[in-house]
Amino acid sequence: MTRRQFITLLGGAAAAWPSAARAQQQALPVIGFLSSSWPVDRARYLTSFRQGLREPGYIEGQNVAIEYRWAQDQADRLPDLAADLVRRQVTVIAAHDTPSSIVAKAATTTIPIVFASGGDPVKLGLVASLNRPGGNVTGVTFVTAQLGAKQLGLLHELQPGAVRVGVLVDPNFAPTQSFVSDVQAAALSIGKQIEVLEAPTSRDIDTAFARLAQKPIDALLVGPGPLLDNRRVQIVTLATYHRVPAIDPLRAFAEAGGLMSYGTNITDAYRQAGVYTGRILKGEKPADLPVMQSIKFEFVILNTARAFGLSFPPGLLAIADEVIE
């Protein structure tokens, strides 16, 4: 072989390498990841999701690719983001909250969808039933909207003399109405008055707390939903500033400085969603995978009650899963 022939052959091979690399990359199955939130707000849940993917043998960047679509707390962007994933013909859509799940369901009847949702998936129209989802949708449901009465009870144990209780909710979160109804019924049974504070945006959270300064409440119950979860630092800071003892729906609030939280351990729910996504990548059908119910609950206390002029009664301390000093 002459020197010129060798160089020509080498050049041709080099030109072929990028094409081969692109072909290998395109051959990877693609997960379309859809969320109404910001990446920084869902980092811990995304880590759990990736851990779940590893259980069936999938590692991002090695044998699976993930296309991320974040609505950044702007729910009206979700339909366009979901439509883009459908156009790209992703292998499966991982919908990581209730708003994303509803939009993904409306966007496609053929691409498999795995949801992680705090709402009732049957009432939301995501599946026909928990045991037999049918269609192209399955996933993991965790209890959030059904915990209002329990959370109010814990708040009552901390502050039995509280009469007016504010309930901060996102009216755009689908399960909010049932959550408020449960809290109102529970409040009536123990002689408390409920003040519903609606906050569909982060700016409305500031407005809600400004209202509290004009019309004080004795305690605060923070409702479920990705928007309020994402704004937990803002909520905790404002509750502390206004010296309003509050109970929050997720452990992350207590870790951010909230007084106490009671809710589902949803990091495990997102791990389970990762497992289901991996199983679908291996060829299983959503219709054959019953909706999993995450039933791990945790009651977390941050030992800062003195800042509110309170002290935790021994009964609450005894049932807490963790007391953060």
Secondary structure, DSSP 4 states (H G I P E B T S, - for coil): --HHHHHHHHHHHHHHHHHHHHHHHHHS-EEEEEESS-TGGGHHHHHHHHHHHHTTT--BTTTBEEEEEE-TT-GGGHHHHHHHHHHTT-SEEEE-SHHHHHHHHHH-SSS-EEEEESS-TTTTTS-S-SS---TTEEEEEE--GGGHHHHHHHHHHH-TT--EEEEEE-TTSTTHHHHHHHHHHHHHHTT-EEEEEE-SSHHHHHHHHHHHHHS--SEEEE--SHHHHHTHHHHHHHHHHTT--EEESSHHHHHTT-SEEEEE-HHHHHHHHHHHHHHHHTT--GGGSPPEEE--EEEEEES-GGGGT----HHHHHH-SEEE-
